[in-house]
Amino acid sequence: MKFDQDTIIKILLDGNYIVEEDVEKAKVYAEEHRVSPTEYLLLEGLTSTDIIGQAIAEYLKLPYANLNSNPPSKDQVLLIPEDLAKKLHVVVFSQNDSEVVIATDNTENESIETDLSPLFPDKKIKLNFALSDDIDAIFINYKQGLKTEFSKIIESKGRVAPEILDQIFEDALLLKASDIHCEPQEQRVIIRFRIDGILHDAGELPKDYYENIVNRIKVQSKLRIDEHLSAQDGSLRYVSKNYPHPVDLRVSIVPILDGEKVVIRVLSSYVRDLTLSDIGLSKELQDQISKSSKKPFGMILVTGPTGSGKTTTLYSIIKIINTQKSNITTIEDPVEYKIQGVNQIQVNALTNLTFAKGLRAVTRQDPNVIFVGEIRDLETADIAVNAALTGHLLLSTFHANNATAAIPRFIDMGIEPFLAGSTVELVIAQRLVRKICDSCKVSASFSKTKIEKFGPEVSKYFTGKSYNFYKGKGCANCSNTGFRGRVGVFEFLITSPELQDLIGKSPSTKEVFELVRSQGFKTMFEDGVDKVKDGVTTLEELLRVVIPQ
């Protein structure tokens, strides 16, 4: 049973989970930012998904099955055949000798007990309410190896290419992969998924079928099927049978020795719908972003290497400032996620629509906020600085190793130091670390001696005799990796009057760091250490991604 926003708000209100004042603020925020009222309540920490689930369960007069905190085992889930479980949207939550507890969001379906009775002939069936997203996450237990699925399709001798492609796309969505790699070798093709920033082998298929698969991808992406010796880029939209929204896929094809390698970026809503809290920003840092983004002009830069979540962070900021009173225009290469109420322009090399030329045109479109996908060259940087000086808030990504290196690098590009100091309001540097899986998280004791083995630059942050950290044992929900999802580690460089004066003197990275450090600047590694101590990630994972300063 799906509940609309008004019903959810009423349930929370009647259950005293929120007060009327919260509702009024949520409605105003929702109208201004074109989001749901519950998104405001979640963003402000006034409720949580588990509280919403508990409140709905109370409204339905049913117990609440918290599948996120207490996931059933794979053996329990497989007691119900996959087709029947997905049709009824049910999972086995628990069982004993006399009864079986079924978690479902489909509580009004009277056929559930009838359809499940043959599976549990000697037991009483009891229904509990569970959130839809939590049930979908548990369905990963039905996942079988891609190789097995490919074998079935190939043995059927049917329309091989579309069926294999559909299976690859469905598996990528189920596992929340960000990229799909199709890598041809001499006799076979390896399929790999990038999940939480790490590449995993997902299966393989015979080389004989690969040409048809690549041709199908080219046709769907509007690329030339007769071109095999040069790189091609395109995009397609995939409509999933199991996923609620159409999924945009960005395609890159490059010729290698054994054929054409295909890499597909999955631009799915599980990234698009993230809030500032979801990506790992503390309340303090969220408040700083809110403060900087409400200024009528200036520049907010997000720095980091490719794949560090820069665009996701900027999209999350745009969601905050996207109101009916503002005109927001973006120039992107490519447009990754469509945002309602935002004018989005895609860079096009064929028509010579570059970042610089697009930015010039946008400044004549009466914008309040401009988002430039990336500042790559001096021409774009010059126009961006002028736009930020002339009454526009400009957001962009920029390649720099950390926040304190961004300003000197900006000046090295050719921007006048006094202009850089006058326009840059905030620099955010970030990396992504894997989160410990909540379903199999266990404590792990670290002695002072063990921590010291990581080196003095690490151990100085841990002064106690021992620490209880956490790790993931590995389970079906995280594909036995111990990690599920990613979170950002950040550093914020806020432009103060003292820093503006220093920027005017073309400072080095060291000079910038020493000044902002005296003002309370916190490094990415220090932000990561806090997340290690809070049980969000592991120390080993943090060290894999971030170098201590």
N, C-alpha and C positions, 0 to 999 in steps of 0.2 A: 504494500500500500504506500503510495507516494503522498507526502504531505507538502502542501504549498507553503509559501513563506508566511502568510497570514496565520495559518493554522499552527505552524511551529512557534511563532511568536506568542500566540495565545496560550499554547501549552506551557511554554516557559514562564509566562506571566502568571497563569493560574496556579502553577506549581511553586510560585515564589522563588524561582531561580533568577529572575531579573525583576526590575521595578519599572513602573511606567515611565520614569525619566529616561531610563536606558532605551526604551522603545521609541520615544520621541526623537532622541538623538540618532538612533539607528535609522529611522525613516528619513530624517533630513540628510544624513550622510549617504544613504542609499540613493536618494533622488539626485543629489548633487554629483555623485561619483558613478552612477549607473551600475550599481552592484546590488546585491541582496542585503536586506537588513541583518541577516545572521552573519554575513561576512564582517560587518562592523563589530558585532558582538564578539566574534572570534578574534578579530584584530586587536580589540581593546582588552582582551582577556576577561571579558564579563561572563563568558561561558566557554565551554569546550565541546568537542564532538561527543565525548563520552557523557557529558552532562545532558546534551541534547538527546542522546540515545536513551539515557535513564528517564528523562522527562517524558518522552514519547511512550516508553514502556509503561510508565505509571498511568499515563492517559488511557492506554489500551487495557489497563488492569492485567498486565502480564509481567513476568520477571524479565529483567534485562540481561541478555547474553553479550558480555563485553568480549567480542572475538579478538579485539586488538590486544588486550591485556592477558586474556586466557584463551589462546588459540587451541582448537582441538588438534589431536595428533593426526597424521596422515592416514593411519589405519582407520580412525574413526570417520574421517571425511569420506574415505573410499567405501564405506558401508552402503552409501547411496550411489547408484550409477550416475555417471557424469550427466548424461542427457536428462535424466529425471531431476537431478539436483538443480540444474540450470533452468529447467522448465518451471519448477516450483520455487526456485530461488531459496533453497534450504541447505543446511549443513547439520551434521550431528554435533551438538555442543558437548554432550556428556551422556553417559548411560550407566546403569547398574543392572542387577539381576531382574528387576521388576519394571523398569521404565527407561525410555530413551528420550532425551531432551533435544528438541529440534529448534535450531535458531533460524528465524526467517523474518523478512520485512513484509512478507505476503500473508499477513495474519488473517485477512478476510477470506482467503481461499479455503473453502470448506472441503475441498478434495484432497488437501494435504494428508490428513490422517488416513483417508481411504486409499490413496495411492501408495502410502508408505507402509501400511499395515502388513502387506505380504513380506516385506523385508524384515519385520520385527514381529513375528506371529505371536510370541508369548509375552510381549511387553506393552505397557501402556505408553502411548505417545503424548508427550507434553510439549506445548509450544512456548518458546521464549522469543521476545522481539530482539532483533539485531539490526544494525545500520547497514544499508545497501552496500556501501563501499567496503565495509569490513567483510561482508559475505563474498563479494567479488575477489577480495584479496585472498581469502581462504581457498578459492577455486584453483589457485596455483598448484594445489596438491594433486590435481588431475593431470598436471603437465607431464608429458612423456618426452623422451628425447626426440630432437628433430630428425635424427637419422632414421629412427623407427617410423616416424610419420612419412618421411620421404620414401622409404621402402614400400610402404603401403600404396602410396600414390603411383609410384613407378610400376609396381606389380599390377595395378589396375589397368595399365595401358590406356588411360583416358587422356584428357587434355592436360598433359603433364605440367606445362609451364604455368598456366594460371593457378592450378591447384597448389603447386609448390610455392609460388609467390604468395598466395593467400595465406598458406600455413606459416611461412616465414614472417609475414607482417603480423599475423595474429599472435605468434609466439613473442615477437618483439614487443608488442603492446602489453601482453600479459606480464612479461618480465620487466616492463618499464625501461626498455633499452633506449638509449639516446642515438645510437648509430648501428647500422647493419653493414657489415663488410662481406662482400662476395669476392673471394680471392682465388682466381684460377691457378692451378698447378698443372704439371705435365699430364697426369692421368685423372685428376679429380678437381673439385672446387670446394674449398673450405668456406663455410658460413660462420662468421663470428659476430657476436653482439657486444657492444660496449654498454656495460651496466654499472652505474655508479662510478663511472670514470675508468673502469678496468675492462679490458677485452677478454671475452670468454669464448672458447670454441663451442658453437651451438650445433654443429652437425656438418655433413658433407653430402655432395651429390655427384653422380657420374658426369664426366666432362661432356658426354654425348648430348645431354639435355641443356647445357649451359647457353648455347647460342640462341636457342628459342626463348630462354628466360630473359637474356639480355635484350633481345629484340622486342619482347613484350614491354620491358621496362622503358626502352627508348620510345616506343609508340605511345605509351601512356604519358611519358614526359615530354612529348612533342620534340623529340630529337631525331637526327638523321640515322636511319637504320643501315645505310650504305657506307657510313663513315666509321672506320675501324682503326685509323692511325693517328687520330688527334683527340685531345680531351674535349668532352662535352659536359655541359651543366644544364640541368632542367629541374622540373618539379612535377609532382602529381598529387592528386587527392585520393585517398583510400577510404572507402566506406566499409567499416568492419561489421561483421555479424554479431560480435560480442561486445564491442566498444560503443558507448553512447553517442559519440560525436565523430564526424568525418575527421580524418587525420591528414595533415599536410606532410608530404615527404619531399625532401630536397635531395636531388640525385646528382652525383658526380661520377663520370665514367672516364677512366684513364687507361690507355693501352700499356700493357706490360709484356714481358717476354712470352708468357704462356696464354695470353688472351687479353680480355678487357676486364680490368678490376672495377667493380661497382661499389661505391660507398653511399649509403642512403641515410641522411639525417632525419630522425623522427621528431617532427615538431608537434608534439601532442599536448593536450590540455593538462596533463599531470605536471607540466612545467608552466604552462601559461597561467594557471590558476593560483600559483604560489603568492603568498603575501610576504611582507617584510619579516614577519615573525617566523614564517615557514622556512625562510632561507637562512635563519640563524642569527638575525640581528637582535641584540638586547633592546630593552625598552629605552635605555639611554640613547643608543645609536639611532633607534627609530625616531625618537624625538628630535635628534639633530638633523636627520634627513627631512623630517616634516618642517622644521624651522628653515632650513636652507632652500627647500623647494617652494616655500611660500613667498620668497623674495621675488620682486617684479623683474629683476634682471640679474645677470651673472652667469657663472658656468659651474656645473657639477660634472666632474670627470670620474669615470670608473676605470681602473687599470687592472691589468693582469694578463696572463698568457691566454692563448686560445683554449676554450673549454673550461674557463674558470668561473663561468656564470655571470659575466659582466652584463650581457643583454638581459638576462632574467632579472637582475637587480634593477636595471633601468626601467624595465617593463613594470616592475612592482612599484617603483616611484611614480611612474606615469599613472598607474591606477589610483594613486592617492590624489594627484592634482588634476585628474580628468573630471572636470565639472562642466556644467552647462554654461558657466560664465567664462570659460577659457577656450581659446582656439589652439589646439595642439596639432603640430604637423611633424611627421617623421620622414627622414631620408635613410633608407636601409638597403643593405646588399647581402641577402635579399630580405624582404618583409617576412619575418619568421612567424609572428602570431598576429592575427587580426584583432584589433581592439575597437569596440564600439565607441563611436563618437570622436575617434582620432583619425586625422587625414594622413594616410600612409603612402609614401612615394617609394618606388623601387628603383634603384640604380639600374641603368640599362646601357651596356657598352655599345650595343648596335645603334642606338639613337644618340650616342655621345652624352647621355644623361649621367654625369659623374656626381660625386658628392659635392664638389665645388660648385658646379653649374646648378645642381638642384638646390643647394643652399642659397645661392644668389636669388633664384626664383622664389623660394619660400619666404625670404625676407620682405618680398613685395606682396605677400598674401595676408598681411595683418595678423601674424601669429602672436600669441602670448608665450608659448613654449615651443621650442624646436628641439627635436631629438635627431642627432646625426649619428648614424650607426658606428662610424669610426673616423677619427681624425688621423689621416694617413700621411698627409703632405702639407707643405707650407701654405699652399693656396687655400686649402680647406681650413687650416688653422687660422689664417688671416681673416677669412670671412666669418668664421665662428667667433673669434675675438671681437670683431666689429659688431656682430649681431648681439653679443652679450653686453657690449657697451651702450647699445642704442635701444635699450628697453625690452630685451628679450631674455627669458630664462633658457639657457642652452644646456642640454644634456648630451653627453657623448662618451664613447669608450676610447681608450688610449693605451698603447702598449708601453708599460714601464714595469720594472721588477717590483717596486713597492711605492707607497704613497710619497715618501720623501724624495724619491728619484724622479717623480713625474714633473715637478716644476722645472728643475734644471734641464730635463730632456725637452720640455716644451720650449724653453728658451734656446736650446741648441738647434731646434728646428728653424729658428729665425725670428721668433716672436720677440718683440721688444720687451725687456724685463718689466718696465713700468706698466705695460699693458697686461702682461700676465698677472702681475700683482693686483691690478685693478679689477680683473674679471673673474679669476678663479675663486669661487666661494668654498668649495669642498672637493677634496680628492679622496676617493674610496679605493683602496687596494684590497683584493680578495683572492682566495683560493677555495677549492672545494675538497672537503674530507668526507670519507664515508661514515655514516652513522651506524652505531651498534644496533643490531636487530632487536627490537623490543620483545619479540616473541621468544628469544633464546638468550637474553642477557643474563649473565651471571657475574658475581663479584670475583675479582682477582687481586690478591694481596701482593703489593710491591714493597720490598724492604728498601731502606736507604741505600744499601750496597748494590742492589739490583738497579736502582735508578741511577746511581753514580756511573754505571757502566755505559750509559748513554753520553757521558761527557759532562764537563763542568758547565758548559753553556746551557745544558738541560737541567742538571741537578740543582742549580741555584734557585730554581722556581719551586723546589720541593724541599723544605727545611725540616719536615717532621721525620721521625724514626721509621715510619712505615705509612703506606697509603692503601686504601681499598679502592682500586679502580674497577672497571667493568670490561667485559668482552662478550662476544657472541659465541655460543657453542657451535652454532650451525643447525639449521632446521629447514623444513620444506618452504617456509615463508621467505627465507633469504637464499634459497638454492644452496644451502650448506656453506655459505661464505662467512656467516657471522655478522654480515653488514646488510643493511637495507636502507636505501636512500642516501642522499648526501646533504651536507649542510655547509654553509660558508664560514670561513674564518676571515676576519676583517681588520683593517686599520683605517682610521679616519684622520685625515689632515684637514683641519679647519683653519681658514685664513684669518689670522688675527692682525691688528694694526702693526705689531712688531714684525710679523712674518711678511707683511706687505712691504715694509721698509727694507727687510733683508732681500726680498725677491728683486727689488729695484737695483741691487748691487750684483746681480748675476751670481748667486751663491752656488757652492758645490752641494752635492747630496749630503755630505757630512755636516756642513754648516746648517743646512735645513733641519737635519735630524737633531742636532744638538739643541737648537732653539725650541723646536716643538716638544722635545723630550722634557725640557725644563717647564713646559706648559701642561704636562700630563699626558703626552702622546703615548698610546699603547700599540705595540706591534702586533702583527698577525699571529706570531708564535705565542705571544702572551694571551691573545684572545683564544687561541687553540688550547692552551694550557687550562684555561678556565673551563672549556668544554670537556677536556679530559677529566678534570676533577668533578664535573657535574654528571659524568657518565654518558655523555653524548657520543664520544668517539674514543679511540684508544691512543695511547702515547706513540705506539709504533706507526699508526696511520698518520698521525700529525707529522711525525718526522719524515714520513715518506713524501709528504707534500710541501712542507714549509721548512726552510732552513732557519735555525735560531740565530738571532742577532746579538 
